[in-house]
Structures are given as C-alpha cells and as structure tokens.
C-alpha cells in the first residue's frame, strides 16, 4: 500500500477514534494533516482575538521544513497509536 493510501486510511480512521484526544494532540493531528496535504504554512498569523486560529497556525508553523512524506508518516503513526 502506498504512503498516500495509508495516509488517506489514517485520515478516515481519525474520525472514529475510541476516545477524543486532548487539545494538544488534536493540534498535532491538525498540523500534521496540513503539513502533509498542503506543505509549509502560508499567510499571516491570526490576530490575538482568534485564539483557536493562532494555536492551529502555531502548531502548523512548528512543522515548517518537514517534508510532506515525513508528515504523512508521522500522522499515520500518531493515529495508529491513538487507536490503541
């Protein structure tokens, strides 16, 4: 199975985890997904009043320079770990 196929499967499985991950893990899932599907973060950091948007932006920005393939693999590994 290709890395892309494994990633797509992990994305589907992320919607059916046995329990909801904590917020930091959710941010990591989001950031890895964005890095794997889009690449490095673009655009301006959201303003102070958008705390959720800032947290997402910062999490994604923390992965800057990570290849799409590496982000896919980290995402797959994280979802597998959360499935138990």
C-alpha positions as CSV (number, residue, x, y, z in Angstrom):
1,X,0.0,0.0,0.0
2,X,1.4,3.4,-0.9
3,X,2.1,6.1,1.7
4,X,-0.7,8.2,0.2
5,X,-3.2,5.3,0.6
6,X,-2.0,4.7,4.2
7,X,-2.4,8.4,4.9
8,X,-5.9,8.5,3.4
9,X,-6.8,5.5,5.5
10,X,-5.5,7.1,8.7
11,X,-7.5,10.3,7.9
12,X,-10.6,8.2,7.7
13,X,-9.7,6.4,10.9
14,X,-9.0,9.7,12.7
15,X,-12.8,10.4,12.6
16,X,-13.5,7.1,14.5
17,X,-11.0,7.1,17.4
18,X,-12.1,5.2,20.6
19,X,-11.9,8.5,22.6
20,X,-11.5,12.1,21.8
21,X,-7.8,13.2,22.1
22,X,-6.8,16.1,24.3
23,X,-6.4,19.5,22.7
24,X,-2.6,19.3,22.3
25,X,-3.0,16.0,20.4
26,X,-5.8,17.4,18.3
27,X,-3.5,20.3,17.4
28,X,-0.7,17.9,16.4
29,X,-3.2,15.9,14.3
30,X,-4.3,19.1,12.6
31,X,-0.7,20.4,12.0
32,X,0.5,17.0,10.6
33,X,-2.5,16.8,8.3
34,X,-2.0,20.4,7.0
35,X,1.8,19.8,6.5
36,X,1.1,16.5,4.7
37,X,-1.6,17.9,2.4
38,X,-0.5,21.5,1.9
39,X,3.1,21.9,2.9
40,X,4.6,24.7,4.9
41,X,2.2,27.2,6.5
42,X,1.3,30.3,4.4
43,X,-0.4,33.5,5.2
44,X,-0.5,35.8,8.2
45,X,-0.8,34.5,11.7
46,X,-4.3,35.1,13.0
47,X,-4.9,38.1,15.4
48,X,-5.0,38.0,19.1
49,X,-8.8,37.6,19.2
50,X,-8.7,34.4,17.3
51,X,-7.0,32.1,19.9
52,X,-8.0,28.9,18.2
53,X,-6.8,30.1,14.8
54,X,-3.5,31.2,16.4
55,X,-3.0,27.8,18.1
56,X,-3.6,26.0,14.8
57,X,-1.3,28.3,12.9
58,X,1.5,28.0,15.5
59,X,1.2,24.2,15.6
60,X,1.4,24.0,11.8
61,X,4.2,26.6,11.7
62,X,6.2,24.4,14.1
63,X,6.4,21.7,11.3
64,X,7.9,24.1,8.8
65,X,10.5,22.3,6.7
66,X,9.1,18.9,7.3
67,X,8.5,17.0,4.0
68,X,5.0,16.0,3.1
69,X,6.1,12.4,3.2
70,X,7.5,12.7,6.7
71,X,4.4,14.5,7.9
72,X,2.2,11.7,6.3
73,X,4.2,9.0,8.1
74,X,4.0,10.9,11.5
75,X,0.3,11.3,11.0
76,X,-0.2,7.6,10.2
77,X,1.9,6.7,13.3
78,X,0.0,9.0,15.6
79,X,-3.4,7.8,14.5
80,X,-2.3,4.2,14.9
81,X,-1.1,5.0,18.4
82,X,-4.4,6.7,19.3
83,X,-6.4,3.7,18.0
84,X,-4.6,1.6,20.6
